[in-house]
Amino acid sequence: MATHKAFETAGKEPGLQVWRVEKMDLKPVPAGLHGDFFTGDCYIVLYTTPAPSYNVHSWLGNEASQDERGCAAIFMTQLDDSLGGAPRQYTEFQNQESVTFMSYFKSGVKYKKGGVASGFQHVVTNDVNVKRLLHVKGRRTIRATEVDMSWHSFNKGDCFIIDLGKDIYHWSGSESNSFERLKTTELALDIRDNERKGRAEVHMIEEGSEPEAVIGVLGPKPDLPPGSSDDASADKKSRNQASLYLISDAAGSMKTTIVAEKNPFKQDMLSHSDCYILDNRGDNKIFIWKGKDANADERKAALNAANKFIKDNNCPKTTQIQIMPAGAESTLFKQFFFNWLDKDETTGPSEAYTIGRIAKVKQIPFDSSSLHNNLIMAAQHGMVDDGSGKIQIWRVEGGEKVPVDPSTYGQFFGGDCYLVLYSYNTGGKDRHIIYTWQGQKCSKDELAASAFLTVNLDDSMGGAATQVRVTQGQEPPHLVSLFKDKPLVIHLGGTSRESGQSKPASTQLFHIRQSSTKATRAVEVEPTASSLNTNDVFVLKTPNSLMQWKGKGATPEEMAAAKYVATLLGGAATEVEETKEPDDFWKALGGKKPYQTSKMLQNVVKPPRLFGCSNKTGRLIAEEVPGEFTQMDLATDDVMILDTWAQIFVWVGKDANETEKTGSPKIAEDYVNSDPSGRRGTPISIIKQGEEPLSFIGWFHGWDAKMWDTDILQRIQDRIAKH
């Protein structure tokens, strides 16, 4: 396929390149105007990461002609071809862009009237004769649409930018919210710095206090209508439903065969010799996955196959298409699969498969001595401190909390629920974490009581504690570290209550593993050979024997922990080495079976995701913050979810409404339950604004503990004044 000469420099340097389709040709858009789009045009956008990896987008304006749309599709395929078929490809439609696309334009995108056909050019100008009105919408993804310069375009609920060239007025409706005002300011500053090269002044004005210059252009202000409801975000449940199809003969008559009706899917459903469609029309998306061994014609016909599928299934014409070569799958695609493992997670880190933000999330080895100096390390390993604070543990019994004997701290039984209160001091401030540990065999009444008692305990300390709900077997590293040199021991069932002590099974198997933070857990597992793992140590107790099985990858710390577990089970254990097991060992486990014998999976850090959440409508509405998020993206009038995959943080802003404050545990639960990968039992931490632990703060670059001491509107004024 012939390639346009504009693509000769494509992807040579990390960063963004943008071209506009002009009369069946391509012209580059100056860097200062990246994020400006004429609604009558089509664009090709290429984002190159340092890895390198590539995202190619075609962007289609609402008023673009059919010819230009067709051209954009051809140019996108040419660019994909010139980069060896390695890019992910996305089709983007005005007002419906993907989170990936919006992440390139942190201060937002601007939709301008007109296009190449009506003579409008992308030119960086200091033109003082500009006269336009931009209507700004969105809290997470910011879109500014050029509208008629008239009071008829205004409402009380939104923010507008009145751009008069050397003066840029940021107009705030009387019902607009301070977080939206902050985002509009960022856009106004972006126009000043990039379009006017700093040769303009930004002015903040509020409804009713318009200066003469504005009245001179718009006339006297009439009564304005109220704002429209907040930007629509689809219900998370319907957005996360998908079907998987196999494509055959994509380059010819193209047929699709259903592979699985609904998610979560299994990764081994994807064969590298084929191409597939993942139909996520509930969220207006179609994904195409190209196997690395699929024939070249089928791989090149992927975009046509997607368009035919959309037409055959009567999907909206604005359905987004995302094309993924094997090994370059996006987080959005992978979330539909149960426990997706990347190439780097089985064979060691591989730069070639590091896409976008993932490239910036490097695994940092744990070192407790530098915990307070290295926030990123603290966050990756989920550690708030070194575990040297004060611990109190209660067991839930008859709706009350009963103190646990300190000599048994660190042992948890699957038939019980526990409250673990951890108190520590950091930066001269007392802080508290309440871990609510819920056993898999506990009763519904105990589950309900544990949640109620957690809230009561938090209230008794002024509501400043971080609450962490923990499901048996998924204990966060910090909880495990509290018991120092002893391992955390988790019994499969039973209870530690004297009155209701249930008998342990006659054959018990404990799996002992040390985490990246050097803390060790001993978890009782099903006594069968398939539970074994070559990387770890196991203790097997039968009515007649006690054995300690040493896997090839076992560490001395795991062996020491196994000896401690053996003493809890009644004595010293006989050591058994992997591959030298006596017959009695296999007999006690019900015979030999295959088990995990490959070396330890690499501990790859998945990129964290931040969502603004609401359940005001009775359903969970979650809107993702695009790109590299910062502390400024935590909206103080919202409940936010930070998903680091191993842990979920629910951050409750001080100005969130009461329904959302009290409903934050339910918001977290709904979020996990609607996860398309079928993930369950992930630890959930509920934290309040101003009480953030290190394990949360470390995910934000340059965290400022004093940021919320000043009013958000004051910060806006300060940013303008700094110019």
C-alpha positions in Angstrom: 0.0 0.0 0.0 1.3 3.5 -1.0 2.0 5.7 2.1 1.5 9.5 2.2 4.7 11.4 2.4 3.5 13.2 5.6 4.0 9.8 7.4 7.7 9.7 6.7 8.4 11.5 10.0 5.5 9.7 11.8 6.4 8.0 15.1 10.1 9.0 15.0 9.9 11.0 18.2 7.7 10.5 21.3 4.7 12.8 21.6 1.7 14.0 19.6 1.4 14.6 15.8 -1.8 15.9 14.2 -2.8 16.2 10.6 -5.9 17.6 9.0 -7.5 16.0 5.9 -7.5 18.8 3.3 -9.0 18.2 -0.2 -8.0 14.5 -0.1 -4.5 15.5 1.2 -2.9 15.8 4.6 -1.5 18.9 6.3 0.2 19.0 9.7 -1.5 21.1 12.5 1.0 23.3 14.4 1.8 22.0 17.9 0.4 25.2 19.6 -3.1 24.3 18.1 -3.2 20.6 19.1 -6.6 20.2 20.6 -8.4 22.6 18.2 -10.7 20.8 15.8 -12.9 22.4 13.0 -16.3 20.6 13.1 -16.4 20.5 9.3 -13.1 18.5 9.1 -11.4 15.2 9.7 -8.1 14.6 11.4 -5.4 11.9 11.9 -3.8 11.9 15.3 -0.7 9.8 16.3 0.5 9.5 19.8 4.0 7.8 20.2 5.3 6.7 23.6 9.0 6.4 24.5 8.7 2.6 24.4 7.9 3.1 21.4 4.3 2.1 21.0 1.6 3.9 18.9 -2.0 5.0 19.1 -3.5 6.2 15.8 -6.9 8.0 15.8 -9.1 9.3 13.0 -11.3 12.2 14.3 -14.5 13.0 12.4 -16.3 16.3 12.9 -20.1 16.4 12.9 -20.2 18.4 9.6 -17.4 16.6 7.8 -18.3 15.3 4.3 -18.5 11.7 3.4 -15.5 12.0 1.1 -13.4 13.4 3.9 -14.5 10.6 6.3 -13.5 8.0 3.7 -10.2 9.7 3.2 -9.5 9.6 7.0 -10.1 5.9 7.1 -7.7 5.3 4.2 -5.0 7.5 5.8 -5.4 5.8 9.2 -4.9 2.4 7.5 -1.8 3.8 5.6 -0.3 5.1 8.8 -0.9 1.7 10.5 0.8 0.0 7.6 3.8 2.4 7.7 4.3 1.6 11.4 4.3 -2.2 10.7 0.7 -2.8 11.9 1.9 -2.2 15.5 -0.4 0.8 16.4 -3.7 0.6 18.2 -6.3 2.3 15.9 -9.3 4.3 17.2 -12.2 6.0 15.3 -13.2 9.1 17.2 -16.4 11.2 16.7 -17.0 14.8 17.8 -18.4 14.9 21.4 -17.9 11.1 21.8 -14.1 10.8 22.0 -12.4 8.0 23.9 -10.7 8.5 27.3 -7.4 7.7 25.6 -7.9 10.5 23.0 -9.0 13.0 25.6 -5.9 12.2 27.8 -3.7 14.0 25.2 -5.5 17.3 25.8 -5.4 17.8 29.6 -6.9 21.3 29.5 -9.6 20.1 27.0 -10.5 20.2 23.3 -12.0 23.1 21.4 -14.5 22.6 18.6 -14.4 25.5 16.1 -17.0 26.3 13.5 -16.3 25.8 9.9 -13.5 23.9 8.2 -11.2 23.7 5.3 -14.0 23.9 2.7 -15.0 27.3 4.1 -11.5 28.6 4.2 -10.7 28.2 7.9 -7.0 27.5 8.6 -5.0 26.2 11.6 -2.7 29.2 12.1 -1.0 30.3 15.3 -1.8 34.0 15.5 -1.6 37.0 17.8 -4.7 38.3 16.1 -6.4 40.8 18.4 -9.6 40.8 16.2 -10.7 37.4 17.3 -14.3 37.3 18.4 -15.8 34.0 19.5 -17.8 32.4 22.3 -16.9 28.9 23.7 -19.4 26.9 25.7 -17.4 24.7 28.2 -18.8 21.4 29.4 -17.5 18.5 31.5 -15.8 17.9 34.8 -13.4 15.2 33.8 -13.2 15.4 30.0 -13.4 19.1 29.0 -15.0 20.1 25.7 -15.4 23.6 24.5 -17.8 24.2 21.6 -17.8 27.4 19.6 -21.4 28.7 19.7 -23.1 31.9 18.4 -21.9 35.1 20.1 -25.2 35.9 21.7 -26.9 35.7 25.1 -29.1 33.0 23.6 -26.1 30.6 23.9 -25.7 31.2 27.6 -27.3 29.5 30.7 -26.8 29.9 34.5 -25.3 26.4 35.1 -22.2 26.4 32.8 -19.0 28.3 32.2 -18.2 30.2 28.9 -15.1 31.7 27.4 -15.7 35.1 25.7 -12.6 35.4 23.5 -12.0 38.9 22.3 -8.4 38.5 21.2 -6.3 40.4 23.6 -8.8 39.9 26.4 -10.2 36.5 27.2 -13.1 36.5 29.6 -14.0 33.5 31.7 -17.7 33.9 32.5 -19.2 31.7 35.3 -22.9 31.2 35.5 -24.5 31.8 39.0 -25.3 28.0 39.3 -21.9 26.8 38.0 -19.7 24.7 40.3 -16.2 25.7 41.5 -14.6 22.5 40.1 -15.9 23.3 36.6 -14.7 26.9 37.0 -11.2 25.6 37.7 -11.3 23.4 34.6 -12.5 26.4 32.4 -9.7 28.5 33.8 -7.2 25.9 32.6 -8.7 26.1 29.1 -8.7 29.9 29.1 -5.0 29.9 30.1 -4.3 27.3 27.4 -5.8 29.7 24.8 -3.7 32.6 26.1 -0.4 30.6 26.2 -0.7 28.5 23.0 -3.0 30.5 20.6 -1.9 34.0 21.7 1.7 33.1 22.7 1.0 34.8 26.1 -0.1 38.1 24.5 -3.5 38.3 26.1 -5.1 38.8 29.5 -7.5 36.4 31.2 -10.3 38.0 33.2 -12.6 36.2 35.6 -16.2 37.5 35.5 -19.4 36.2 37.1 -22.9 36.4 35.9 -24.3 39.9 36.5 -20.9 41.6 36.7 -20.1 41.8 33.0 -17.7 44.7 32.1 -18.4 47.2 29.3 -16.2 45.4 26.8 -18.5 42.3 27.1 -21.8 44.2 27.1 -20.5 46.1 24.1 -20.3 42.8 22.2 -23.3 40.9 23.6 -25.6 43.7 24.7 -27.3 43.9 28.1 -27.8 40.6 29.8 -31.3 39.2 29.8 -32.7 36.6 32.2 -30.9 33.4 31.5 -32.3 29.8 31.6 -31.0 27.4 34.3 -28.2 25.0 33.3 -28.9 21.6 31.7 -28.3 18.5 33.9 -24.8 17.3 34.4 -23.0 15.7 31.4 -24.6 12.4 30.8 -22.5 9.4 31.7 -23.9 6.0 30.9 -24.8 3.6 33.7 -21.7 1.5 34.5 -23.5 -1.8 34.4 -24.8 -1.6 30.8 -21.4 -0.1 29.7 -19.6 -3.2 30.9 -21.5 -5.9 29.1 -19.9 -7.4 26.0 -19.9 -10.4 23.6 -17.0 -12.0 21.7 -17.0 -13.0 18.1 -14.5 -14.8 15.8 -14.1 -13.2 12.4 -13.5 -15.4 9.4 -12.6 -14.3 5.8 -12.4 -10.6 6.9 -10.8 -9.8 3.5 -13.7 -11.5 1.6 -17.3 -12.1 2.5 -16.6 -11.8 6.3 -18.5 -14.0 8.7 -18.7 -13.7 12.4 -19.2 -16.6 14.8 -20.1 -16.1 18.5 -17.4 -17.3 20.9 -18.9 -16.1 24.2 -22.3 -14.4 24.8 -21.1 -12.4 27.8 -18.0 -11.4 29.8 -15.8 -12.0 31.6 -14.0 -13.9 28.9 -11.0 -16.2 29.2 -7.7 -15.1 27.6 -7.3 -18.5 25.9 -10.5 -17.8 23.9 -8.2 -15.7 21.6 -6.2 -17.6 19.1 -3.2 -15.9 17.6 -4.0 -17.2 14.2 -7.4 -15.4 14.0 -9.0 -12.0 14.4 -11.9 -11.2 16.8 -14.6 -8.6 17.5 -15.4 -7.7 21.1 -18.9 -6.1 20.9 -19.3 -3.5 23.7 -22.1 -1.5 22.1 -23.6 -0.7 25.5 -20.7 1.7 25.8 -20.8 2.6 22.0 -17.6 0.7 21.3 -16.4 -2.2 19.1 -12.9 -3.7 19.6 -11.1 -5.7 17.0 -8.2 -8.0 18.2 -5.7 -9.0 15.6 -3.8 -12.3 16.4 -0.1 -12.0 15.5 -0.3 -15.1 13.2 -3.5 -14.1 11.4 -3.0 -13.7 7.7 -1.9 -10.3 6.5 -5.0 -9.6 4.4 -7.3 -10.2 7.4 -5.2 -8.0 9.6 -5.3 -5.2 7.1 -9.1 -5.6 6.6 -9.8 -5.1 10.3 -11.2 -1.6 10.0 -13.5 -2.7 7.1 -14.6 -5.7 9.2 -15.6 -3.4 12.1 -17.6 -1.1 9.8 -19.4 -4.1 8.3 -20.2 -5.5 11.7 -21.6 -2.1 12.8 -23.8 -1.9 9.6 -25.0 -5.6 9.8 -26.0 -5.2 13.5 -27.6 -1.8 13.1 -25.3 -0.2 15.6 -25.2 3.6 15.6 -23.0 5.1 12.9 -21.0 6.9 15.6 -19.9 3.6 17.3 -16.2 3.9 18.2 -13.9 1.3 16.7 -10.7 0.4 18.5 -8.3 -2.0 16.8 -5.7 -3.9 18.9 -2.8 -5.9 17.7 -2.0 -8.8 20.0 0.4 -7.6 22.7 -0.8 -4.0 22.5 -4.2 -4.4 24.2 -5.6 -1.4 26.0 -6.7 -1.4 29.6 -10.3 -1.0 28.4 -10.0 -4.1 26.3 -8.3 -6.2 28.9 -10.9 -5.4 31.6 -13.4 -7.7 29.8 -11.2 -10.8 30.5 -10.8 -12.6 33.8 -7.3 -12.2 35.2 -5.6 -11.0 31.9 -1.9 -11.8 32.0 0.4 -9.7 29.8 3.5 -11.0 28.1 5.7 -9.2 30.7 3.8 -10.9 33.5 4.9 -14.4 32.5 8.3 -13.9 30.8 9.7 -10.8 32.6 9.3 -7.1 31.7 9.4 -6.3 28.0 9.6 -2.7 26.9 8.1 -3.5 23.5 4.7 -4.2 25.2 4.7 -1.2 27.4 2.0 1.2 26.2 1.5 4.8 27.2 1.2 5.5 30.9 2.1 1.9 31.7 5.7 2.7 30.7 5.9 5.2 33.5 4.8 2.8 36.2 8.0 1.1 37.1 8.1 -1.6 39.8 10.1 -0.4 42.8 11.6 -2.9 45.3 10.3 -2.5 48.9 12.6 -0.9 51.5 10.9 -0.1 54.8 13.6 2.4 55.9 12.7 4.7 53.0 8.9 4.4 53.4 8.2 8.0 54.2 10.6 9.4 51.6 9.5 7.3 48.7 5.7 7.8 48.3 5.6 5.9 44.9 7.1 2.8 46.6 4.7 3.1 49.5 1.7 3.3 47.1 2.8 0.4 44.9 3.2 -1.9 47.9 0.1 -0.6 49.7 2.1 0.5 52.8 1.1 3.4 55.0 4.0 2.9 57.4 6.3 0.2 58.7 3.7 -1.4 61.0 5.2 -0.3 64.3 2.1 1.5 65.5 -0.5 0.2 68.0 -2.9 -2.7 67.2 -6.2 -3.6 68.8 -8.3 -6.5 67.5 -11.9 -7.4 68.2 -14.0 -10.4 67.1 -17.7 -9.8 66.1 -19.9 -11.8 68.4 -23.7 -11.5 68.8 -23.7 -8.0 67.2 -21.0 -6.7 69.6 -17.2 -6.5 69.4 -15.3 -8.8 71.8 -11.5 -8.2 72.4 -9.2 -10.9 71.1 -6.4 -12.3 73.3 -3.2 -10.5 72.1 -1.3 -13.8 72.2 -3.4 -15.0 69.3 -3.1 -11.8 67.2 -2.4 -12.7 63.6 -4.7 -15.7 63.5 -8.0 -15.3 61.6 -10.7 -17.9 61.2 -13.0 -18.2 58.2 -16.1 -18.5 60.3 -15.6 -15.1 62.0 -15.4 -11.4 61.3 -12.8 -9.1 63.0 -12.1 -5.4 63.5 -8.4 -4.5 63.5 -7.7 -0.9 64.7 -4.3 0.3 63.7 -3.1 3.7 65.2 0.1 5.4 64.1 1.6 8.9 63.9 2.9 10.6 60.8 4.0 14.1 60.4 3.1 14.8 64.0 -0.5 13.8 63.3 -2.4 10.8 64.8 -3.9 8.6 62.2 -6.1 5.4 62.3 -7.0 2.6 60.0 -9.9 0.2 60.7 -9.5 -3.1 58.9 -12.8 -5.0 58.7 -11.8 -8.6 58.1 -14.6 -10.8 56.8 -14.3 -14.6 56.8 -15.7 -16.6 53.8 -17.8 -18.8 56.2 -19.1 -16.0 58.5 -22.9 -15.5 58.8 -24.8 -12.7 57.1 -25.6 -11.3 60.5 -21.9 -11.0 61.4 -21.2 -9.4 58.0 -23.8 -6.7 58.7 -22.7 -6.3 62.3 -19.0 -5.9 61.2 -20.0 -3.0 58.8 -22.1 -1.4 61.5 -19.4 -1.7 64.2 -16.8 -0.3 61.9 -18.8 2.9 61.4 -19.4 3.1 65.2 -15.7 2.7 65.9 -14.8 5.4 63.2 -17.5 7.8 64.7 -16.0 7.3 68.2 -12.7 8.7 66.9 -14.2 11.7 65.2 -14.8 10.1 61.8 -11.1 10.5 60.7 -10.2 6.8 60.3 -9.5 5.1 57.0 -11.9 2.2 56.7 -10.6 -0.9 54.8 -12.9 -3.8 54.0 -10.9 -7.0 53.7 -12.1 -10.3 52.2 -10.5 -13.5 53.5 -7.5 -14.4 51.4 -7.1 -10.9 49.9 -5.4 -9.2 52.8 -3.5 -6.0 51.8 0.3 -6.0 52.5 0.1 -3.5 55.3 -2.3 -5.6 57.4 0.0 -8.6 56.9 3.0 -6.6 58.1 1.4 -5.7 61.4 2.3 -9.1 63.0 6.1 -8.6 62.5 8.1 -11.7 62.3 5.1 -14.0 62.7 3.1 -14.9 59.5 -0.5 -13.9 59.2 -2.3 -17.2 59.6 -5.7 -17.7 58.0 -7.8 -20.8 58.8 -10.2 -22.0 56.1 -13.3 -22.3 58.3 -14.1 -22.6 61.9 -14.1 -19.9 64.6 -11.9 -18.8 67.4 -15.0 -18.4 69.8 -14.7 -20.6 72.8 -18.4 -21.4 72.8 -18.6 -22.2 69.1 -15.1 -23.6 68.4 -15.5 -25.8 65.4 -13.1 -28.8 64.8 -10.5 -28.3 62.1 -10.5 -30.8 59.2 -8.6 -34.0 59.7 -6.3 -33.1 56.8 -5.1 -29.5 56.5 -2.8 -27.8 54.0 -1.3 -24.3 54.6 0.2 -22.3 51.8 3.1 -20.0 53.0 4.3 -17.1 50.8 6.3 -14.0 51.4 5.1 -10.8 49.7 7.1 -8.0 48.0 7.0 -6.1 51.4 8.8 -9.1 53.1 5.6 -9.9 55.1 4.5 -13.5 55.2 1.1 -15.1 55.0 0.0 -18.7 55.8 -3.3 -19.4 54.2 -5.2 -22.7 54.6 -6.1 -24.1 51.1 -7.9 -27.1 49.8 -5.8 -30.2 50.6 -5.2 -31.3 47.1 -2.0 -31.6 45.0 -3.2 -28.9 42.5 -2.9 -26.3 45.4 0.9 -26.7 45.4 3.2 -24.0 43.9 6.9 -24.5 43.1 7.7 -21.0 44.3 6.4 -21.5 47.9 6.4 -23.6 51.1 3.4 -25.7 52.3 2.6 -27.4 55.6 0.5 -30.6 55.5 -1.2 -32.0 58.6 -2.8 -35.4 58.5 -4.2 -37.5 61.5 -0.8 -39.3 61.6 1.8 -36.8 60.3 3.0 -33.3 59.9 5.1 -32.4 56.8 6.7 -29.2 55.5 7.0 -29.2 51.7 9.7 -27.0 50.2 9.2 -25.8 46.7 12.2 -25.0 44.5 11.6 -21.3 44.8 11.1 -21.2 48.5 12.9 -18.5 50.6 14.5 -19.0 54.1 11.8 -16.6 55.5 9.1 -18.8 54.2 10.7 -21.9 55.7 10.9 -20.1 59.1 7.2 -19.1 58.9 6.3 -22.8 58.1 8.1 -23.9 61.3 5.9 -21.4 63.2 2.7 -22.7 61.5 3.8 -26.3 62.4 4.0 -25.4 66.1 0.4 -24.0 65.9 -0.7 -27.3 64.4 0.9 -29.3 67.2 4.6 -30.0 66.7 7.7 -30.1 64.5 7.3 -31.0 60.8 9.3 -33.4 58.7 10.9 -31.6 55.7 9.9 -32.8 52.3 11.7 -31.5 49.1 9.9 -31.0 45.9 10.4 -34.0 43.5 11.4 -36.2 46.6 8.0 -36.6 48.1 7.2 -39.9 49.9 4.0 -41.8 48.8 2.2 -40.8 52.0 2.5 -37.2 51.0 0.6 -37.7 47.7 -1.8 -40.1 49.3 -2.9 -37.5 51.9 -3.6 -35.0 49.0 -5.7 -37.5 47.1 -3.0 -38.5 44.6 -0.6 -36.6 42.3 -2.0 -33.8 40.1 -0.5 -31.0 38.0 0.3 -27.8 39.9 2.0 -24.5 39.3 5.6 -25.3 38.3 6.6 -22.2 36.2 8.7 -19.6 38.0 7.0 -16.8 39.8 5.0 -14.4 37.7 6.7 -11.0 37.5 5.0 -8.4 39.7 3.9 -5.9 37.0 2.2 -2.7 38.2 -1.0 -2.1 36.3 -1.6 1.6 35.6 -4.0 3.1 38.2 -7.3 4.6 37.1 -9.2 7.5 38.7 -13.0 7.9 38.4 -15.5 10.5 39.5 -18.6 8.6 40.9 -22.2 9.3 41.7 -25.1 7.1 42.6 -27.6 10.0 42.9 -29.8 8.3 40.3 -29.8 4.9 42.2 -27.4 3.5 39.6 -23.6 3.8 39.7 -22.3 6.5 37.2 -18.5 6.4 36.9 -16.6 8.8 34.7 -12.9 8.2 34.2 -10.4 11.0 34.5 -8.3 10.9 31.3 -4.5 10.8 31.1 -2.1 11.4 33.9 -4.2 12.5 36.8 -3.1 14.9 39.5 -4.3 15.9 43.0 -6.3 18.7 41.2 -8.5 16.1 39.7 -9.9 15.1 43.1 -13.1 17.1 43.0 -14.0 18.1 46.6 -17.7 17.9 45.9 -17.5 14.3 44.7 -16.8 10.7 45.7 -13.8 9.5 43.6 -12.5 6.0 43.1 -8.8 5.3 42.7 -8.4 1.7 41.3 -4.9 0.4 41.6 -6.1 -3.1 40.7 -4.7 -4.7 43.9 -6.7 -2.2 46.0 -9.6 0.2 45.6 -9.7 3.6 47.3 -12.9 5.5 47.8 -12.0 9.1 48.4 -14.8 11.2 49.9 -14.6 14.9 49.2 -15.5 17.3 52.0 -18.3 18.9 49.9 -19.8 15.7 48.6 -23.5 15.5 49.3 -24.7 13.5 52.4 -26.3 10.7 50.2 -22.9 10.1 48.6 -20.9 10.3 51.8 -23.1 7.7 53.6 -23.4 5.7 50.4 -19.7 5.5 49.7 -19.3 1.8 50.7 -22.2 1.0 48.3 -20.5 3.0 45.5 -17.3 0.9 46.0 -19.3 -2.3 46.1 -21.2 -1.4 42.9 -17.9 -0.5 41.2 -16.3 -3.9 42.0 -19.5 -5.8 41.1 -19.8 -4.1 37.7 -16.2 -4.8 36.8 -16.3 -6.6 33.5 -13.4 -8.9 34.4 -15.5 -10.5 37.1 -13.0 -9.3 39.8 -14.3 -9.9 43.4 -13.1 -9.5 46.9 -10.6 -6.7 46.2 -9.7 -4.7 49.4 -11.7 -1.4 49.6 -10.4 1.6 51.5 -12.7 4.5 52.3 -10.7 7.6 53.0 -11.7 11.2 53.7 -10.3 14.3 52.2 -7.4 15.6 54.3 -6.8 12.2 55.9 -5.1 10.4 53.0 -2.6 7.7 53.9 0.8 7.2 52.1 -0.6 4.3 50.2 -3.0 6.7 48.5 -0.9 9.8 48.2 1.9 8.0 46.4 -0.2 7.5 43.3 -0.3 11.3 42.8 2.8 13.1 41.6 3.8 16.1 43.7 1.1 15.7 46.4 0.5 19.0 48.3 -0.8 18.4 51.8 -1.8 22.1 52.1 -3.6 22.3 48.8 -7.1 22.2 50.3 -6.3 24.9 53.0 -7.1 27.5 50.4 -10.4 28.0 48.6 -10.6 26.5 45.1 -11.7 29.8 43.6 -8.7 31.6 45.3 -6.4 29.1 43.6 -8.0 30.0 40.3 -7.3 33.7 40.9 -3.7 32.9 42.0 -3.1 31.0 38.7 -4.2 34.0 36.6 -2.2 36.4 38.8 1.0 34.4 38.3 1.0 35.5 34.6 
